[in-house]
Amino acid sequence: MKLLKGFTDISDLTIWRSALYRFHALLGQRWRDRRVLLMGDAVHQTPPFLGQGLCAGIRDAVNLAWKLRLVLRGDADEALLDSYEIERKPHVRAVVASAKEFGKIIGELDPVAAAARDLRLRAELKAGTAETIRQKFIPDLVSGLIARDGDLAGRLFVQPHVHAPDGRTCRLDDLLQPEFAIVTAAAEPMAWLSDASRAAWQHLAGERVVITASGESGDAGGIQSVVERDGLFADWMRHHRAAAVIVRPDRYVFGAAGNADELNRLVGQLLEGLGAKGSSLPAPVTS
Ligand SMILES: Cc1cc2nc3c(=O)[nH]c(=O)nc-3n(C[C@H](O)[C@H](O)[C@H](O)COP(=O)(O)OP(=O)(O)OC[C@H]3O[C@@H](n4cnc5c(N)ncnc54)[C@H](O)[C@@H]3O)c2cc1C
């Protein structure tokens, strides 16, 4: 109550629960032992300065869920599950390191240093030089099931507002299944897929989506045509000089292609990465 007194009228307050928290920055060494996979606070903990503890656990679950599904239905070798730790561990390490750095700023105990910090931050705000961090401290994937080259591999895919075939406006994710997707900004690159790549893609239950700026949203021959509202996707593709991207079920970009060869190679690389054995997936396309 003594602490709250400086901030609010405490005459009408009842404290239901109070607890002292000890902050940790912890990262488990092994996230998998055969059929046991650890996630969430069981394998990493962060100081709370960026509000990322549960977020990291949710990212673990999102990373692992689609991999388990692919393995269970025979579309990927169980070695794919090793990519969970490979992808998530450096990601969590970077986010926890950022939280520690922010903690040094927020948790300054020296009153003189804290006053100097406040002065500096206020001056930066006033001068318009303060940087709003938002999602910038969230890193990309640097390894795991991503294409071997290309600047888009491992980045988060964009999330445009689109017009659904029934006329409502929604997020692209509301229209897609949690499967792999080949996404293009025009119909032509979709036709670059070789017969073998197309067959493999269908077997994988992969989606094919063309996002355009005008026209009608609809579904024809297994290809969804979607009209976006704000040009977010078109600008992003133009900026990265990409004609087609392969997006993972968790909406990280597997890789981007600028021509037919690259796109078919990318499909081959993905199949190779999934390492589906014993399934009837066609052989990787390596041309
Ligand atoms: C003060 C505070 C503020 C926070 N703020 C944020 C925030 O703003 N944003 C954010 O993203 N995160 C925040 N977090 C972190 C977030 O709460 C945790 O990261 C998250 O709850 C971890 O979820 P979890 O499911 O991995 O583990 P837990 O929430 O710890 O769940 C584990 C569960 O397993 C149960 N359990 C343990 N052992 C057994 C057993 N042997 N058998 C059966 N059950 C068992 C436990 O009782 C518990 O219910 C904050 C944490 C604290 C303490």
The ligand as an SDF file (V2000), in Angstrom:
LIG
                    3D

 53 58  0  0  0  0  0  0  0  0999 V2000
    5.1420  -10.9740  -13.2690 C   0  0  0  0  0  0  0  0  0  0  0  0
    5.1760  -11.6210  -14.6330 C   0  0  0  0  0  0  0  0  0  0  0  0
    4.8070  -10.8730  -15.7490 C   0  0  0  0  0  0  0  0  0  0  0  0
    4.8200  -11.4510  -17.0160 C   0  0  0  0  0  0  0  0  0  0  0  0
    4.4340  -10.7040  -18.1200 N   0  0  0  0  0  0  0  0  0  0  0  0
    4.4670  -11.2410  -19.3460 C   0  0  0  0  0  0  0  0  0  0  0  0
    4.0570  -10.4810  -20.4920 C   0  0  0  0  0  0  0  0  0  0  0  0
    3.6860   -9.3210  -20.4010 O   0  0  0  0  0  0  0  0  0  0  0  0
    4.1050  -11.0820  -21.7140 N   0  0  0  0  0  0  0  0  0  0  0  0
    4.5220  -12.3720  -21.8520 C   0  0  0  0  0  0  0  0  0  0  0  0
    4.5580  -12.8660  -22.9970 O   0  0  0  0  0  0  0  0  0  0  0  0
    4.9070  -13.1170  -20.7890 N   0  0  0  0  0  0  0  0  0  0  0  0
    4.8740  -12.5960  -19.5450 C   0  0  0  0  0  0  0  0  0  0  0  0
    5.2550  -13.3490  -18.4520 N   0  0  0  0  0  0  0  0  0  0  0  0
    5.7680  -14.7100  -18.6600 C   0  0  0  0  0  0  0  0  0  0  0  0
    4.6610  -15.7370  -18.7860 C   0  0  0  0  0  0  0  0  0  0  0  0
    3.7940  -15.6880  -17.6820 O   0  0  0  0  0  0  0  0  0  0  0  0
    5.3050  -17.1220  -18.8820 C   0  0  0  0  0  0  0  0  0  0  0  0
    6.3210  -17.1180  -19.8530 O   0  0  0  0  0  0  0  0  0  0  0  0
    4.2740  -18.1720  -19.2630 C   0  0  0  0  0  0  0  0  0  0  0  0
    3.2560  -18.2480  -18.2880 O   0  0  0  0  0  0  0  0  0  0  0  0
    4.9350  -19.5400  -19.4010 C   0  0  0  0  0  0  0  0  0  0  0  0
    3.9730  -20.4400  -19.8100 O   0  0  0  0  0  0  0  0  0  0  0  0
    4.2600  -21.9980  -19.7240 P   0  0  0  0  0  0  0  0  0  0  0  0
    2.9880  -22.6470  -20.1230 O   0  0  0  0  0  0  0  0  0  0  0  0
    5.5010  -22.3120  -20.4840 O   0  0  0  0  0  0  0  0  0  0  0  0
    4.6110  -22.2880  -18.2010 O   0  0  0  0  0  0  0  0  0  0  0  0
    3.7060  -22.0500  -16.9170 P   0  0  0  0  0  0  0  0  0  0  0  0
    2.7780  -20.8890  -17.1000 O   0  0  0  0  0  0  0  0  0  0  0  0
    4.6530  -22.0310  -15.7760 O   0  0  0  0  0  0  0  0  0  0  0  0
    2.7960  -23.3420  -16.8920 O   0  0  0  0  0  0  0  0  0  0  0  0
    3.2800  -24.5710  -16.4340 C   0  0  0  0  0  0  0  0  0  0  0  0
    2.1300  -25.2720  -15.7560 C   0  0  0  0  0  0  0  0  0  0  0  0
    2.5350  -26.5950  -15.4490 O   0  0  0  0  0  0  0  0  0  0  0  0
    2.0960  -26.8980  -14.1440 C   0  0  0  0  0  0  0  0  0  0  0  0
    2.9560  -27.9660  -13.6390 N   0  0  0  0  0  0  0  0  0  0  0  0
    4.2330  -27.8720  -13.1880 C   0  0  0  0  0  0  0  0  0  0  0  0
    4.6840  -29.0670  -12.8130 N   0  0  0  0  0  0  0  0  0  0  0  0
    3.6810  -29.9390  -13.0250 C   0  0  0  0  0  0  0  0  0  0  0  0
    3.5460  -31.3580  -12.8410 C   0  0  0  0  0  0  0  0  0  0  0  0
    4.5520  -32.0940  -12.3630 N   0  0  0  0  0  0  0  0  0  0  0  0
    2.3850  -31.9230  -13.1770 N   0  0  0  0  0  0  0  0  0  0  0  0
    1.3630  -31.1950  -13.6910 C   0  0  0  0  0  0  0  0  0  0  0  0
    1.4450  -29.8430  -13.8880 N   0  0  0  0  0  0  0  0  0  0  0  0
    2.5810  -29.2470  -13.5590 C   0  0  0  0  0  0  0  0  0  0  0  0
    2.2170  -25.5920  -13.3800 C   0  0  0  0  0  0  0  0  0  0  0  0
    1.3920  -25.5910  -12.2520 O   0  0  0  0  0  0  0  0  0  0  0  0
    1.7310  -24.6060  -14.4370 C   0  0  0  0  0  0  0  0  0  0  0  0
    0.3290  -24.4470  -14.4220 O   0  0  0  0  0  0  0  0  0  0  0  0
    5.2350  -12.7880  -17.1650 C   0  0  0  0  0  0  0  0  0  0  0  0
    5.6030  -13.5420  -16.0350 C   0  0  0  0  0  0  0  0  0  0  0  0
    5.5870  -12.9650  -14.7830 C   0  0  0  0  0  0  0  0  0  0  0  0
    5.9800  -13.8100  -13.5950 C   0  0  0  0  0  0  0  0  0  0  0  0
  1  2  1  0
  2  3  1  0
  2 52  2  0
  3  4  2  0
  4  5  1  0
  4 50  1  0
  5  6  2  0
  6  7  1  0
  6 13  1  0
  7  8  2  0
  7  9  1  0
  9 10  1  0
 10 11  2  0
 10 12  1  0
 12 13  2  0
 13 14  1  0
 14 15  1  0
 14 50  1  0
 15 16  1  0
 16 17  1  0
 16 18  1  0
 18 19  1  0
 18 20  1  0
 20 21  1  0
 20 22  1  0
 22 23  1  0
 23 24  1  0
 24 25  2  0
 24 26  1  0
 24 27  1  0
 27 28  1  0
 28 29  2  0
 28 30  1  0
 28 31  1  0
 31 32  1  0
 32 33  1  0
 33 34  1  0
 33 48  1  0
 34 35  1  0
 35 36  1  0
 35 46  1  0
 36 37  1  0
 36 45  1  0
 37 38  2  0
 38 39  1  0
 39 40  1  0
 39 45  2  0
 40 41  1  0
 40 42  2  0
 42 43  1  0
 43 44  2  0
 44 45  1  0
 46 47  1  0
 46 48  1  0
 48 49  1  0
 50 51  2  0
 51 52  1  0
 52 53  1  0
M  END
$$$$
